[in-house]
Amino acid sequence: MQQTKNARRAVIGACIALFANMGINSTFSIFLPSFMGEWGEDRMATIALSATFGCVMTFLCSTFLFGALLKKTQPRTVFLLCGVLAAVYCLLCCFAPGVWMIILAGLFGGVNLAFGTHAMGVAAITPYFGSYGAKTPTIIALVLASASVGATAFSFFPGALLQLLPWRQVYLVILAVVLACNIAAYFIIPKLDLSAAGAGETAVQTADIPGLSKKQALRTPAFWLVFFGILFLAISYLGISTYMPSLLTAYGMTQSTASAMQGIMQGVGILFVFLGGTISNKLGVKGLILLTVAPLVAGALLYALVYPSMAVVWLAVVCSVLCVTGAMTSNICPVITGVLFGSKELNSINPIFSGGAFWGGAALATQVIGRVVTATGSFSKGYITAAAICVCGMALLLCALAANPTKKQAQ
């Protein structure tokens, strides 16, 4: 009974923290017009380096630091670190005298994203997987969905506050919210004492789970197939998402309607992230991959080949709903990690996929798709490229499943 209660508290705390930490990192585009108003529209590309460098920091920290940090401290303690990082980010933005400090703030935001979102949420509830059994993928999906809810909520409430307060003061309000959420998560998530003699069933579960170590996983072809597969899916999905408002306005939609379409995409994306757990339970990881990629590719191709000649809102809605299945890429990371490498070092391997590959793809997405659009002068060709990259990512993931090292080890 106590273990079930602790498991429930761990999920609640992780959801609260992910809501805040993902939310704060979705605000950059909201404040971008304010930054340009402060320092000039001609510096937009320079200001955007804040987001690019932030994604690079997420990639580096998730890949090389996350696993080592988690071995030395508890998940709930890491959320306190995220609160500090969020405070630094908001204060730098609030008092920035120039663009250089906004870029510096982006680096702290990237570290917060690495330690405080997808991989960290899974790490916080991993010791309690035994309490959920077959429902584990659904629990993972619930925690990941809280991050998507945060991204959506933080896309709206700062915009509303900007109608009432100067943009610098809005950052102070965001700071208070995010800091409070991370502190709350620290106190809600139970403290783990896996080394104690009386740690009980939780200690047995984490000590005796079969699987590959991180070093063993790194030596398998499947690891690198998954890494680049997730990277390609992230480039495709996030590239499509980033340039969707620009594509819609280029074909005649007003900016306000295009922004509403982005909101629809984010809202429906929450549903798909949550459904990812049920899908992986019913159809397995292969079914999850197919149902992530197929609609995304269909939506991208419809935008590229049909929408230019039929630029109507209802078609854009259909395309956007299809494209948001790409949000389930975040579900694929922990599920495929468990299938291929077991749960022995899930919290060391998953961050490389969930944080490293996914946010590495985020850093590349704007450059890869954007350069195609710039070079060809065509959003359609950019979206066709995104669809092709997505198919390549799917192929790599399916090849990884075919080369499952855990099955080979069992044989």
Secondary structure, 3 states (H helix, E strand, C coil): CHHHHHHHHHHHHHHHHHHHHHHHCCCHHHHHHHHHHHHCHHHHHHHCHHHHHHHHHHHHHHHHCHHHHHHHCCHHHHHHHHHHHHHHHHHHHHCCCCHHHHHHHHHHHHHHHHHHCHHHHHHHHHHHHHHHHHHHHHHHHHHHHHHHHHHHHHHHHHHHHCCCCCHHHHHHHHHHHHHHHHHHHHHHCCCCCCCCHHHCHHHHHHHHCCECCHHHHHCCHHHHHHHHHHHHHHHHHHHHHHHHHHHHHHCCCCHHHHHHHHHHHHHHHHHHHHHHHHHHHHHHHHHHHHHHHHHHHHHHHHHHHCHHHCCCHHHHHHHHHHHHHHHHHHHHHHHHHHHHHECCCHHHHHHHHHHHHHHHHHHHHHHHHHHHHHHHCCHHHHHHHHHHHHHHHHHHHHHHHHCCHHHHHHC
